């Protein structure tokens, strides 16, 4: 591991200190899993991404929360692509091909935006858990299970999403530790809103969750009858995502801002 520079990037925003911060390391080769997990714990961000070229003219990308590795992460992918374009590792008119455990990802630039092609997740409607309102704070109008272990609760209104205050310990113990809550947006420029709670991965509330939109995009495309939408993740930091259904994939578009770069002393 020759390159010891690490970047912190705010993703899904054009304003510093908004969106979702991710750590990014662009390396000649990936270090051990143990080292990457320890580095992610040190950064203490929702995800830190590690990127290295492979033998197939693409890049391997791995994502770690402070406690576990996850197969796919939208904001850390966006942050990694942002750094690679910013450094000139990839020209702005060229594609980036990432190989993640959660799938093959294609990244491009569209002006100041970065466009990511992600897999589409299927959803199955399931019964609403009896204790949901007590644990989360509202009664859903529909409840789904998606690929990649997400459960999705649809609320009657954005106000319910804004006001809900989950019991994170109860979420974990009741099998709801990988939860998104969502509703139609109450303002004309936003189609739907979402919050994501992932205590089982060491993240009580994720500020902005790109990979959640692998499920949310087909869900809301079906409910709203449109294939291009704007999502607002209404966490404390907040973030805006432009999403679209593209054949069997989901296209996620957003901006990013580099906050700092640092050099490891170890």
One Martini backbone bead per residue (centre of mass of N, CA, C, O) as a GRO file, in nm:
protein
  266
    1UNK     BB    1   0.082   0.046   0.031
    2UNK     BB    2   0.166   0.359  -0.097
    3UNK     BB    3  -0.093   0.515  -0.049
    4UNK     BB    4  -0.168   0.764   0.232
    5UNK     BB    5  -0.426   0.899   0.126
    6UNK     BB    6  -0.708   1.074   0.266
    7UNK     BB    7  -1.057   1.137   0.214
    8UNK     BB    8  -1.315   1.387   0.260
    9UNK     BB    9  -1.661   1.354   0.150
   10UNK     BB   10  -1.942   1.526   0.041
   11UNK     BB   11  -2.247   1.374  -0.043
   12UNK     BB   12  -2.521   1.495  -0.200
   13UNK     BB   13  -2.373   1.783  -0.250
   14UNK     BB   14  -2.266   2.153  -0.280
   15UNK     BB   15  -2.221   2.161   0.043
   16UNK     BB   16  -2.060   2.204   0.308
   17UNK     BB   17  -2.176   1.995   0.571
   18UNK     BB   18  -2.339   1.816   0.389
   19UNK     BB   19  -2.474   1.538   0.356
   20UNK     BB   20  -2.243   1.257   0.310
   21UNK     BB   21  -1.976   1.137   0.466
   22UNK     BB   22  -1.665   1.014   0.317
   23UNK     BB   23  -1.421   0.788   0.287
   24UNK     BB   24  -1.109   0.794   0.081
   25UNK     BB   25  -0.911   0.537  -0.092
   26UNK     BB   26  -0.642   0.540  -0.329
   27UNK     BB   27  -0.494   0.243  -0.455
   28UNK     BB   28  -0.283  -0.006  -0.571
   29UNK     BB   29  -0.382  -0.190  -0.328
   30UNK     BB   30  -0.543  -0.390  -0.118
   31UNK     BB   31  -0.574  -0.437   0.189
   32UNK     BB   32  -0.669  -0.570   0.455
   33UNK     BB   33  -0.958  -0.619   0.614
   34UNK     BB   34  -0.860  -0.531   0.892
   35UNK     BB   35  -0.745  -0.256   0.810
   36UNK     BB   36  -1.002  -0.135   0.687
   37UNK     BB   37  -1.172  -0.156   0.945
   38UNK     BB   38  -0.987   0.021   1.121
   39UNK     BB   39  -1.005   0.275   0.944
   40UNK     BB   40  -1.312   0.311   0.963
   41UNK     BB   41  -1.314   0.341   1.269
   42UNK     BB   42  -1.133   0.594   1.273
   43UNK     BB   43  -1.323   0.775   1.098
   44UNK     BB   44  -1.634   0.746   1.182
   45UNK     BB   45  -1.814   0.679   0.939
   46UNK     BB   46  -2.052   0.534   0.767
   47UNK     BB   47  -1.826   0.539   0.525
   48UNK     BB   48  -1.544   0.363   0.379
   49UNK     BB   49  -1.343   0.373   0.086
   50UNK     BB   50  -1.176   0.124  -0.127
   51UNK     BB   51  -0.942   0.168  -0.403
   52UNK     BB   52  -0.848  -0.052  -0.687
   53UNK     BB   53  -0.694  -0.189  -0.931
   54UNK     BB   54  -0.743  -0.428  -1.182
   55UNK     BB   55  -0.719  -0.678  -1.444
   56UNK     BB   56  -1.006  -0.540  -1.592
   57UNK     BB   57  -1.003  -0.222  -1.625
   58UNK     BB   58  -1.079  -0.173  -1.325
   59UNK     BB   59  -1.239  -0.126  -0.996
   60UNK     BB   60  -1.206  -0.189  -0.677
   61UNK     BB   61  -1.469  -0.183  -0.417
   62UNK     BB   62  -1.486  -0.097  -0.068
   63UNK     BB   63  -1.702  -0.116   0.233
   64UNK     BB   64  -1.695   0.059   0.557
   65UNK     BB   65  -1.790   0.064   0.856
   66UNK     BB   66  -1.711   0.080   1.191
   67UNK     BB   67  -1.807  -0.256   1.198
   68UNK     BB   68  -1.868  -0.321   0.879
   69UNK     BB   69  -1.916  -0.479   0.587
   70UNK     BB   70  -2.044  -0.372   0.270
   71UNK     BB   71  -2.158  -0.422  -0.065
   72UNK     BB   72  -2.309  -0.126  -0.079
   73UNK     BB   73  -2.248   0.234  -0.173
   74UNK     BB   74  -2.339   0.540  -0.280
   75UNK     BB   75  -2.178   0.779  -0.143
   76UNK     BB   76  -1.893   0.638  -0.166
   77UNK     BB   77  -1.896   0.621  -0.471
   78UNK     BB   78  -1.925   0.919  -0.530
   79UNK     BB   79  -1.670   1.006  -0.375
   80UNK     BB   80  -1.467   0.837  -0.537
   81UNK     BB   81  -1.526   0.956  -0.816
   82UNK     BB   82  -1.466   1.247  -0.744
   83UNK     BB   83  -1.164   1.203  -0.682
   84UNK     BB   84  -1.079   1.079  -0.956
   85UNK     BB   85  -1.159   1.325  -1.126
   86UNK     BB   86  -1.004   1.545  -0.966
   87UNK     BB   87  -0.712   1.394  -1.012
   88UNK     BB   88  -0.713   1.245  -1.309
   89UNK     BB   89  -0.740   0.932  -1.323
   90UNK     BB   90  -1.005   1.022  -1.469
   91UNK     BB   91  -1.155   1.139  -1.719
   92UNK     BB   92  -1.445   1.330  -1.762
   93UNK     BB   93  -1.516   1.148  -2.043
   94UNK     BB   94  -1.502   0.894  -1.859
   95UNK     BB   95  -1.540   0.587  -1.736
   96UNK     BB   96  -1.631   0.408  -1.440
   97UNK     BB   97  -1.535   0.082  -1.318
   98UNK     BB   98  -1.695  -0.099  -1.068
   99UNK     BB   99  -1.615  -0.356  -0.820
  100UNK     BB  100  -1.859  -0.492  -0.624
  101UNK     BB  101  -2.020  -0.702  -0.415
  102UNK     BB  102  -2.311  -0.567  -0.521
  103UNK     BB  103  -2.171  -0.497  -0.805
  104UNK     BB  104  -2.172  -0.343  -1.112
  105UNK     BB  105  -2.035  -0.013  -1.181
  106UNK     BB  106  -2.136   0.291  -1.350
  107UNK     BB  107  -1.949   0.593  -1.421
  108UNK     BB  108  -2.027   0.948  -1.469
  109UNK     BB  109  -2.026   1.265  -1.627
  110UNK     BB  110  -2.251   1.571  -1.574
  111UNK     BB  111  -2.074   1.798  -1.532
  112UNK     BB  112  -2.113   1.831  -1.185
  113UNK     BB  113  -2.220   1.555  -1.212
  114UNK     BB  114  -2.279   1.224  -1.088
  115UNK     BB  115  -2.329   0.908  -1.254
  116UNK     BB  116  -2.506   0.615  -1.136
  117UNK     BB  117  -2.508   0.263  -1.195
  118UNK     BB  118  -2.748   0.054  -1.050
  119UNK     BB  119  -2.915  -0.171  -0.906
  120UNK     BB  120  -3.224  -0.336  -0.888
  121UNK     BB  121  -3.472  -0.373  -0.644
  122UNK     BB  122  -3.679  -0.588  -0.508
  123UNK     BB  123  -4.028  -0.625  -0.391
  124UNK     BB  124  -4.216  -0.726  -0.092
  125UNK     BB  125  -4.509  -0.764   0.050
  126UNK     BB  126  -4.574  -0.715   0.401
  127UNK     BB  127  -4.630  -0.730   0.716
  128UNK     BB  128  -4.696  -0.538   0.979
  129UNK     BB  129  -4.562  -0.487   1.259
  130UNK     BB  130  -4.704  -0.465   1.569
  131UNK     BB  131  -4.454  -0.267   1.693
  132UNK     BB  132  -4.391  -0.025   1.508
  133UNK     BB  133  -4.510   0.232   1.639
  134UNK     BB  134  -4.349   0.205   1.908
  135UNK     BB  135  -4.057   0.210   1.768
  136UNK     BB  136  -4.101   0.463   1.548
  137UNK     BB  137  -4.406   0.653   1.540
  138UNK     BB  138  -4.580   0.499   1.309
  139UNK     BB  139  -4.831   0.402   1.072
  140UNK     BB  140  -4.827   0.225   0.810
  141UNK     BB  141  -4.957   0.173   0.469
  142UNK     BB  142  -4.684   0.014   0.402
  143UNK     BB  143  -4.487  -0.302   0.356
  144UNK     BB  144  -4.138  -0.400   0.290
  145UNK     BB  145  -3.921  -0.624   0.114
  146UNK     BB  146  -3.582  -0.627   0.015
  147UNK     BB  147  -3.316  -0.633  -0.115
  148UNK     BB  148  -3.049  -0.620   0.103
  149UNK     BB  149  -3.231  -0.618   0.384
  150UNK     BB  150  -3.460  -0.430   0.347
  151UNK     BB  151  -3.699  -0.220   0.505
  152UNK     BB  152  -4.026  -0.071   0.410
  153UNK     BB  153  -4.190   0.234   0.507
  154UNK     BB  154  -4.504   0.383   0.449
  155UNK     BB  155  -4.627   0.697   0.474
  156UNK     BB  156  -4.878   0.931   0.469
  157UNK     BB  157  -4.652   1.153   0.556
  158UNK     BB  158  -4.391   1.369   0.600
  159UNK     BB  159  -4.441   1.438   0.897
  160UNK     BB  160  -4.389   1.147   1.001
  161UNK     BB  161  -4.094   1.138   0.913
  162UNK     BB  162  -3.989   1.386   1.071
  163UNK     BB  163  -4.102   1.283   1.373
  164UNK     BB  164  -3.960   1.032   1.400
  165UNK     BB  165  -3.839   0.818   1.696
  166UNK     BB  166  -3.644   0.578   1.723
  167UNK     BB  167  -3.568   0.267   1.872
  168UNK     BB  168  -3.268   0.124   1.822
  169UNK     BB  169  -3.270  -0.127   1.999
  170UNK     BB  170  -3.549  -0.227   1.900
  171UNK     BB  171  -3.481  -0.255   1.606
  172UNK     BB  172  -3.270  -0.479   1.635
  173UNK     BB  173  -3.452  -0.689   1.808
  174UNK     BB  174  -3.701  -0.674   1.565
  175UNK     BB  175  -3.573  -0.668   1.260
  176UNK     BB  176  -3.525  -0.322   1.199
  177UNK     BB  177  -3.197  -0.255   1.132
  178UNK     BB  178  -3.297  -0.202   0.802
  179UNK     BB  179  -3.446   0.106   0.763
  180UNK     BB  180  -3.704   0.259   0.565
  181UNK     BB  181  -3.861   0.581   0.544
  182UNK     BB  182  -4.152   0.688   0.347
  183UNK     BB  183  -4.275   0.956   0.123
  184UNK     BB  184  -4.429   1.189  -0.003
  185UNK     BB  185  -4.387   1.496  -0.102
  186UNK     BB  186  -4.487   1.839  -0.002
  187UNK     BB  187  -4.321   1.940  -0.245
  188UNK     BB  188  -4.289   2.001  -0.585
  189UNK     BB  189  -3.956   1.937  -0.604
  190UNK     BB  190  -4.053   1.662  -0.455
  191UNK     BB  191  -4.145   1.328  -0.463
  192UNK     BB  192  -3.959   1.205  -0.222
  193UNK     BB  193  -3.899   1.079   0.104
  194UNK     BB  194  -3.624   0.996   0.344
  195UNK     BB  195  -3.521   0.753   0.594
  196UNK     BB  196  -3.224   0.594   0.754
  197UNK     BB  197  -3.192   0.289   0.952
  198UNK     BB  198  -2.866   0.120   1.075
  199UNK     BB  199  -2.787  -0.033   1.358
  200UNK     BB  200  -2.665  -0.313   1.254
  201UNK     BB  201  -2.413  -0.118   1.122
  202UNK     BB  202  -2.363   0.139   1.327
  203UNK     BB  203  -2.623   0.323   1.211
  204UNK     BB  204  -2.875   0.498   1.305
  205UNK     BB  205  -2.839   0.754   1.094
  206UNK     BB  206  -2.832   0.812   0.764
  207UNK     BB  207  -2.793   1.090   0.583
  208UNK     BB  208  -2.720   0.942   0.290
  209UNK     BB  209  -2.876   0.681   0.064
  210UNK     BB  210  -2.815   0.547  -0.230
  211UNK     BB  211  -2.886   0.233  -0.214
  212UNK     BB  212  -3.188   0.269  -0.134
  213UNK     BB  213  -3.268   0.351  -0.442
  214UNK     BB  214  -3.289   0.062  -0.557
  215UNK     BB  215  -3.585   0.050  -0.421
  216UNK     BB  216  -3.727   0.335  -0.432
  217UNK     BB  217  -3.752   0.381  -0.734
  218UNK     BB  218  -3.952   0.151  -0.813
  219UNK     BB  219  -4.163   0.217  -0.602
  220UNK     BB  220  -4.227   0.521  -0.696
  221UNK     BB  221  -4.275   0.465  -0.994
  222UNK     BB  222  -4.532   0.296  -0.939
  223UNK     BB  223  -4.693   0.510  -0.760
  224UNK     BB  224  -4.642   0.775  -0.970
  225UNK     BB  225  -4.584   0.719  -1.284
  226UNK     BB  226  -4.256   0.749  -1.290
  227UNK     BB  227  -3.890   0.755  -1.390
  228UNK     BB  228  -3.835   1.055  -1.282
  229UNK     BB  229  -3.672   1.174  -0.975
  230UNK     BB  230  -3.692   1.336  -0.650
  231UNK     BB  231  -3.487   1.310  -0.362
  232UNK     BB  232  -3.527   1.358   0.001
  233UNK     BB  233  -3.307   1.342   0.262
  234UNK     BB  234  -3.430   1.414   0.607
  235UNK     BB  235  -3.191   1.475   0.756
  236UNK     BB  236  -2.992   1.686   0.916
  237UNK     BB  237  -2.809   1.722   0.655
  238UNK     BB  238  -2.896   1.621   0.392
  239UNK     BB  239  -3.028   1.526   0.053
  240UNK     BB  240  -2.994   1.508  -0.310
  241UNK     BB  241  -3.168   1.297  -0.553
  242UNK     BB  242  -3.139   1.178  -0.885
  243UNK     BB  243  -3.375   0.953  -1.031
  244UNK     BB  244  -3.379   0.644  -1.243
  245UNK     BB  245  -3.512   0.434  -1.473
  246UNK     BB  246  -3.292   0.174  -1.636
  247UNK     BB  247  -3.431  -0.075  -1.705
  248UNK     BB  248  -3.256  -0.282  -1.464
  249UNK     BB  249  -3.185  -0.001  -1.345
  250UNK     BB  250  -3.029   0.263  -1.149
  251UNK     BB  251  -3.018   0.615  -1.155
  252UNK     BB  252  -2.770   0.820  -0.985
  253UNK     BB  253  -2.763   1.170  -0.896
  254UNK     BB  254  -2.474   1.385  -0.797
  255UNK     BB  255  -2.291   1.563  -0.563
  256UNK     BB  256  -1.957   1.690  -0.451
  257UNK     BB  257  -1.730   1.755  -0.159
  258UNK     BB  258  -1.421   1.840  -0.062
  259UNK     BB  259  -1.279   1.877   0.263
  260UNK     BB  260  -1.027   1.666   0.292
  261UNK     BB  261  -0.673   1.589   0.323
  262UNK     BB  262  -0.465   1.309   0.430
  263UNK     BB  263  -0.174   1.175   0.599
  264UNK     BB  264  -0.047   0.900   0.693
  265UNK     BB  265   0.171   0.794   0.982
  266UNK     BB  266   0.169   0.454   0.926
   0.00000   0.00000   0.00000
